[in-house]
Amino acid sequence: MGLGSVKSELSSIIGELESIEAGLRNDFEGIGSERAAARIREFIEECERARRALNRVNPSNLSEAFLEKSGKGKS
């Protein structure tokens, strides 16, 4: 799985979590829905930090050792 695929999948997960959070906030009252929605928001923020970190990765700067380990290095 390439870096672009990972970033795309992470964006998809974030979108799904945001939908779940919005549903909890809008469709449920009481039963701890605000607390659950807040925890999901915290996790979304962690995922967004991970996505920002991945966006800063320049694939051309990956070490040859990493590329060889992942099967993408020069043979």
N, C-alpha and C positions, 0 to 999 in steps of 0.2 A: 504494500500500500504506500503510495507516494505522499509527499508532504501536502500537495494540493488536495488529495483525497481526504487526508486527515482533517485539514482545515474545513473542507466542505462538510464532512460528517459532523464536526464539532459545531458548525453554524446551524446545521439541521437540528441537532440535539438542543441547542440553545433556543431555537424557535419553538420546539415542542414543549420545552420546560416553561417558556414564557406563556404559552397557551394554557398549560396546566395551572400556572400561577394565577392567570387572569380568571380562569374558571373557578378556582377556589375563592378568589376575592369577590366575584360577582354572583355565583350561583349558590353558595353555601353561607350560612350565617351561624354563628355560635360554633359549637363542637370543635373549637380550636382552629377554625379555618384561617384566621388571620395569622396565627402562629405558624401553621403549616405553610401558608403562602410566603411568609417572611423567610422561612428556612429555605424554601425553593429559590427565592430571590438571592439569598446568600450563595447558594450553589451556582446559580446562573452567573453571578459576578465572578466566582472562581473560574468557571468555564470561559468567561470573557477574558480574564487575565491570561489564561492558557492560550486562547486564540491570538491575543495581542503578541504574546511571546513567540508563537509560531510564525506570525506575520513578520517578525523581525529576523527570522532565520533566512539566510541567503544560501540556497542549496549549493551554489558554486564555491562556498567557503567550507563545505563539509570536508573533513579530513579523508585522505586516501584510505586510512585504516577503517574508518566507519563505512565508507563506500564498499570496500572489499568484504567487510563483515556482512553487509546487507545484500551482497551479491551484485552490486552495481559498479564495482571498481574495474580498473583495467586488469586484464589477465595476461 
